Amino acid sequence: MAENKNPENQFSIQKLYIKDASFESPSTPTVFNEKWAPEIELNLNNTSKKVSDGQFEVVLSVTATVKNETKTAFLVEVHQAGIFQIEGFNEDDTKYILGSQCMNILFPFAREAISDLSNRGGFPPLLLNPVNFDALYAQAVQQNSTKDEVKH
């Protein structure tokens, strides 16, 4: 009987934490007296780095800028992080897990922190819509392969 020399695939959460969070409200207190008709600009970014064999730190950065008319009512930014154990996967699968699956795990925590910070700032809770990280990851892979094709 042949021995399986590949380690068993393993994906687990080791730790979840906020790496950074900020809230700014440059238009207070006058913004509280205006009609509330917010426009929201949302930016998402993610990074990952290997911290040891099979362990990766993954950071989802969410920045929401909320404007009321032309003034910035508030800006909230959260860097939600996690340490994940990822072993036994090939390189493409590991990239997918880091770029999509970890984001799906981190996003609800970032969403909750943003809602809480906006509420503590005197505004209605900012409830972010769900994000399809699988689609965003596929789009990023497609854009990178297109860039590679142009370079050749």
C-alpha positions as a Markdown table, in Angstrom:
| # | Residue | x | y | z |
|---|---|---|---|---|
| 1 | Met | 0.0 | 0.0 | 0.0 |
| 2 | Ala | 1.4 | 3.4 | -1.0 |
| 3 | Glu | 1.8 | 6.0 | 1.7 |
| 4 | Asn | 0.1 | 9.3 | 1.1 |
| 5 | Lys | 2.9 | 11.9 | 1.5 |
| 6 | Asn | 0.6 | 14.9 | 1.1 |
| 7 | Pro | -0.7 | 16.4 | 4.3 |
| 8 | Glu | -4.4 | 16.4 | 4.7 |
| 9 | Asn | -6.1 | 19.6 | 3.6 |
| 10 | Gln | -6.6 | 21.8 | 6.6 |
| 11 | Phe | -8.3 | 25.2 | 6.8 |
| 12 | Ser | -9.1 | 26.7 | 10.2 |
| 13 | Ile | -9.4 | 30.0 | 12.0 |
| 14 | Gln | -6.7 | 30.5 | 14.6 |
| 15 | Lys | -7.6 | 34.1 | 15.7 |
| 16 | Leu | -9.9 | 37.0 | 14.7 |
| 17 | Tyr | -9.1 | 40.6 | 15.7 |
| 18 | Ile | -9.4 | 44.2 | 14.7 |
| 19 | Lys | -6.0 | 45.4 | 13.5 |
| 20 | Asp | -7.0 | 49.0 | 13.1 |
| 21 | Ala | -10.2 | 51.1 | 13.3 |
| 22 | Ser | -10.9 | 54.8 | 12.9 |
| 23 | Phe | -13.9 | 57.1 | 12.9 |
| 24 | Glu | -13.9 | 60.7 | 11.8 |
| 25 | Ser | -16.8 | 63.1 | 11.7 |
| 26 | Pro | -15.5 | 66.4 | 10.3 |
| 27 | Ser | -19.0 | 68.0 | 9.9 |
| 28 | Thr | -20.3 | 67.6 | 13.4 |
| 29 | Pro | -22.3 | 69.0 | 15.0 |
| 30 | Thr | -23.9 | 70.9 | 12.1 |
| 31 | Val | -24.6 | 67.7 | 10.2 |
| 32 | Phe | -27.0 | 66.6 | 12.9 |
| 33 | Asn | -29.3 | 69.5 | 12.1 |
| 34 | Glu | -29.4 | 68.8 | 8.4 |
| 35 | Lys | -31.8 | 66.5 | 6.5 |
| 36 | Trp | -30.3 | 63.0 | 6.5 |
| 37 | Ala | -29.9 | 61.8 | 2.9 |
| 38 | Pro | -26.5 | 60.0 | 3.0 |
| 39 | Glu | -24.5 | 58.9 | 0.0 |
| 40 | Ile | -22.1 | 56.0 | 0.8 |
| 41 | Glu | -18.8 | 55.3 | -0.9 |
| 42 | Leu | -17.4 | 51.9 | 0.0 |
| 43 | Asn | -13.8 | 50.7 | -0.6 |
| 44 | Leu | -12.6 | 47.2 | 0.1 |
| 45 | Asn | -9.1 | 45.9 | 0.1 |
| 46 | Asn | -7.4 | 42.8 | 1.3 |
| 47 | Thr | -3.9 | 41.6 | 2.0 |
| 48 | Ser | -2.4 | 38.4 | 3.2 |
| 49 | Lys | 1.0 | 37.3 | 4.4 |
| 50 | Lys | 2.5 | 34.1 | 5.6 |
| 51 | Val | 3.4 | 34.3 | 9.3 |
| 52 | Ser | 4.7 | 30.7 | 9.7 |
| 53 | Asp | 4.4 | 27.3 | 8.0 |
| 54 | Gly | 0.7 | 27.0 | 7.1 |
| 55 | Gln | -0.3 | 30.1 | 9.0 |
| 56 | Phe | -1.4 | 33.3 | 7.2 |
| 57 | Glu | -2.5 | 36.7 | 8.5 |
| 58 | Val | -5.3 | 38.0 | 6.3 |
| 59 | Val | -6.6 | 41.6 | 6.6 |
| 60 | Leu | -9.8 | 42.9 | 5.1 |
| 61 | Ser | -9.8 | 46.7 | 5.0 |
| 62 | Val | -13.2 | 48.4 | 4.7 |
| 63 | Thr | -13.5 | 52.1 | 4.3 |
| 64 | Ala | -16.9 | 53.8 | 4.1 |
| 65 | Thr | -17.2 | 57.5 | 3.4 |
| 66 | Val | -20.6 | 58.9 | 4.1 |
| 67 | Lys | -21.5 | 62.2 | 2.6 |
| 68 | Asn | -24.6 | 64.2 | 3.3 |
| 69 | Glu | -25.2 | 66.6 | 0.4 |
| 70 | Thr | -21.7 | 67.7 | -0.4 |
| 71 | Lys | -20.2 | 67.4 | 3.1 |
| 72 | Thr | -18.5 | 64.4 | 4.6 |
| 73 | Ala | -20.7 | 63.4 | 7.5 |
| 74 | Phe | -18.3 | 60.6 | 8.6 |
| 75 | Leu | -15.6 | 58.3 | 7.5 |
| 76 | Val | -15.1 | 54.9 | 9.1 |
| 77 | Glu | -12.4 | 52.5 | 8.5 |
| 78 | Val | -11.8 | 49.0 | 9.9 |
| 79 | His | -9.0 | 46.6 | 9.2 |
| 80 | Gln | -10.5 | 43.3 | 10.3 |
| 81 | Ala | -7.8 | 40.6 | 10.5 |
| 82 | Gly | -7.5 | 36.9 | 11.1 |
| 83 | Ile | -4.8 | 34.2 | 11.4 |
| 84 | Phe | -5.8 | 31.2 | 9.4 |
| 85 | Gln | -4.2 | 27.7 | 9.2 |
| 86 | Ile | -4.1 | 26.7 | 5.5 |
| 87 | Glu | -2.3 | 23.4 | 4.7 |
| 88 | Gly | -2.3 | 20.8 | 2.1 |
| 89 | Phe | -3.8 | 22.9 | -0.7 |
| 90 | Asn | -2.1 | 23.7 | -4.0 |
| 91 | Glu | -1.0 | 27.3 | -4.7 |
| 92 | Asp | -4.1 | 28.2 | -6.7 |
| 93 | Asp | -6.5 | 26.8 | -4.1 |
| 94 | Thr | -4.5 | 28.6 | -1.3 |
| 95 | Lys | -4.8 | 31.9 | -3.2 |
| 96 | Tyr | -8.6 | 31.4 | -3.6 |
| 97 | Ile | -9.0 | 30.6 | 0.1 |
| 98 | Leu | -7.0 | 33.7 | 1.1 |
| 99 | Gly | -8.7 | 36.0 | -1.5 |
| 100 | Ser | -12.3 | 34.8 | -1.1 |
| 101 | Gln | -13.1 | 32.3 | 1.7 |
| 102 | Cys | -11.1 | 34.3 | 4.4 |
| 103 | Met | -12.9 | 37.5 | 3.2 |
| 104 | Asn | -16.3 | 35.8 | 3.7 |
| 105 | Ile | -15.3 | 35.0 | 7.2 |
| 106 | Leu | -13.9 | 38.4 | 8.1 |
| 107 | Phe | -16.6 | 40.6 | 6.5 |
| 108 | Pro | -19.4 | 40.1 | 9.0 |
| 109 | Phe | -17.0 | 41.1 | 11.8 |
| 110 | Ala | -15.9 | 44.2 | 9.9 |
| 111 | Arg | -19.5 | 45.0 | 9.1 |
| 112 | Glu | -20.5 | 44.8 | 12.8 |
| 113 | Ala | -17.6 | 47.1 | 13.8 |
| 114 | Ile | -18.5 | 49.7 | 11.2 |
| 115 | Ser | -22.2 | 49.6 | 12.3 |
| 116 | Asp | -21.1 | 50.0 | 15.9 |
| 117 | Leu | -18.7 | 52.9 | 15.2 |
| 118 | Ser | -21.1 | 54.8 | 13.1 |
| 119 | Asn | -23.8 | 54.5 | 15.8 |
| 120 | Arg | -21.3 | 55.5 | 18.5 |
| 121 | Gly | -20.5 | 58.6 | 16.4 |
| 122 | Gly | -24.1 | 59.7 | 16.7 |
| 123 | Phe | -25.3 | 58.5 | 13.3 |
| 124 | Pro | -27.7 | 55.7 | 12.4 |
| 125 | Pro | -25.9 | 52.3 | 12.2 |
| 126 | Leu | -24.3 | 51.9 | 8.8 |
| 127 | Leu | -25.4 | 48.5 | 7.6 |
| 128 | Leu | -23.3 | 47.3 | 4.7 |
| 129 | Asn | -24.8 | 45.0 | 2.1 |
| 130 | Pro | -23.4 | 41.6 | 1.7 |
| 131 | Val | -20.4 | 41.3 | -0.7 |
| 132 | Asn | -19.8 | 38.5 | -3.2 |
| 133 | Phe | -16.1 | 37.9 | -2.6 |
| 134 | Asp | -16.1 | 34.9 | -5.0 |
| 135 | Ala | -17.1 | 37.2 | -7.8 |
| 136 | Leu | -14.6 | 39.8 | -6.8 |
| 137 | Tyr | -11.8 | 37.2 | -6.6 |
| 138 | Ala | -12.7 | 35.8 | -10.0 |
| 139 | Gln | -12.7 | 39.3 | -11.4 |
| 140 | Ala | -9.2 | 40.0 | -9.9 |
| 141 | Val | -7.9 | 36.7 | -11.3 |
| 142 | Gln | -9.3 | 37.6 | -14.8 |
| 143 | Gln | -7.8 | 41.1 | -14.7 |
| 144 | Asn | -4.4 | 39.7 | -13.6 |
| 145 | Ser | -4.4 | 37.1 | -16.4 |
| 146 | Thr | -5.4 | 39.9 | -18.9 |
| 147 | Lys | -2.4 | 42.0 | -17.7 |
| 148 | Asp | -0.1 | 38.9 | -18.1 |
| 149 | Glu | -1.4 | 38.4 | -21.6 |
| 150 | Val | -0.6 | 42.0 | -22.5 |
| 151 | Lys | 3.0 | 41.7 | -21.1 |
| 152 | His | 3.9 | 38.7 | -23.3 |
